[in-house]
Amino acid sequence: MEKTIYIKDREFTIQIHEEYGSYWAQVLEMPSCRTEGDTIDELMKNVYEVTELYLDVLEEDDKIDSLPSRRDRRGAHA
């Protein structure tokens, strides 16, 4: 299952998987950004947390512009 989330004016696609009674997800735009949870609610809380932390690191390293923003995606479809 895929879900779109918005953090810091950026759009991300989350791919959610169910295995052995729990869930794990990865942010498709950030392949190394993954998390897990026992419920969907816990998983989504963790998704937001790990994505925000990942963005913070990119900002500190001046690499945040390597990710598309919502404005970039809207402009591409206009």
Order of alpha helices (4+ residues) and beta strands (2+ residues): beta-beta-beta-beta-alpha-alpha
